[in-house]
């Protein structure tokens, strides 16, 4: 498609054009979550199949997205944004806890959100891999964002005397890479473990990174 089709304007059925557009977009995203994350997967889904699952037309799809990759990109960002909001909400009530309990609570907030729906795990850790250079850039950019968050939390712990003063970026990068690799391998069936076992192992890894002085 050279460009998106013109969107309708005006009020219909008591809803504005923007409200109707937001509803349509959400229906396409929900269909993408189901087909990419719970059905045949991104690579085996076409615009026609996705539009049928959304109960909309292909014309309406191209009013909202240029390509299926655009929709996958938005879903990937949604999964990460949800998890980030969950972590920040948990962080707000953890200042009085010692570092090991704080780190454990933060990771459980992340894991509870991102693993709460198996479709979101598959979108974030499987379907996004190897799609295109653009998707690789987006995936790595979000990974850097999580690394920056861990480094900021480590810096706060250093100020409180809970951690030795050193550069934690390599350790944070290794931990985030471990999350991505382990959840990918578990999702595709290469790791024989329960989700609780996976989360417990990742918590132990995090506590190894966030170890107190001595």
Secondary structure as GFF3:
##gff-version 3
##sequence-region A 1 214
A	DSSP	beta_strand	11	12	.	.	.	ID=ss1
A	DSSP	beta_strand	15	16	.	.	.	ID=ss2
A	DSSP	alpha_helix	17	38	.	.	.	ID=ss3
A	DSSP	three_ten_helix	42	44	.	.	.	ID=ss4
A	DSSP	alpha_helix	47	54	.	.	.	ID=ss5
A	DSSP	alpha_helix	58	64	.	.	.	ID=ss6
A	DSSP	alpha_helix	68	91	.	.	.	ID=ss7
A	DSSP	alpha_helix	99	114	.	.	.	ID=ss8
A	DSSP	alpha_helix	118	122	.	.	.	ID=ss9
A	DSSP	pi_helix	123	127	.	.	.	ID=ss10
A	DSSP	alpha_helix	133	159	.	.	.	ID=ss11
A	DSSP	alpha_helix	169	187	.	.	.	ID=ss12
A	DSSP	alpha_helix	195	209	.	.	.	ID=ss13
###
